[in-house]
Amino acid sequence: MVIVIDCGHNYSDTWQKMSPKREDGTRFYEYENNRKIGKLLSMELDKLGIPYVYTIHPDDRNDKSLENRVGIANSIAYKEGKDNVLFISIHSDAYGCTDTWYDDIVGFSIFTSKGTTKSDKYAEVFEKNYREGLKCYPHTKVRGEYDKNFYVVAKTICPAILLENGFYTSHKDLEIIDCDEGRKTIVDIIVKSIQEIIKGANQ
């Protein structure tokens, strides 16, 4: 199975995809963190010998259109067979405006397209592993699986998952997603899910 790693957003989105200012004057930028997670994920897949392709390289601050990202995934799916490809779009969430903290709005979510597809079966694997992997962080929660026609999961012909890794408008979730330990936890969850999905597909 080929994993398509989609690191959501880009440098030009920073004005709307960032946290409120922290006490030290810094902000969290979603696109940067998505790329850090994507790069860590690829390193772990390398160790396991699991093939992957980026829609955009994590070292590239620029962007590709949603159509381009989907086109990359679909071209691989046509070549490998749609059931032999898994598209994973990496994001984190926000609530309200970028100048206000909402510390009670926390959690991790898994999105697939509307309707029942193989993606829903895979989303169950991700949800299970998020619930297990985040037990050490009792100040957050797993919000669950949702169906929504985000472009990148609705237009891909292969199974596709969009991950919202915590709310960067919450200090509580930032404690997880904006540190090396937390990012490692997230990547471990994703890798474990991929391994279970591949094992299931090969049985």
DAZIVEN-V520639 format. One line per field, one symbol per residue. ss: DSSP state (A for helix, B for strand, O for the rest). A space follows every 10 residues. Layout:
ss = ???
This chain:
ss = OBBBBBBOOO AAAOOOOBOO OOOOOOOOBA AAAAAAAAAA AAAAAAAAOO OBBBOOOOOO OOOOOAAAAA AAAAAAAAAA OAAABBBBBB BBBOOOOOOO OOOOOOOBBB BBOOOOOAAA AAAAAAAAAA AAAOOOOOOO OBBBBBBOOO AAAAOOOOBB BBBBBBBOOO AAAAAAAOOA AAAAAAAAAA AAAAAAAAAA AAO
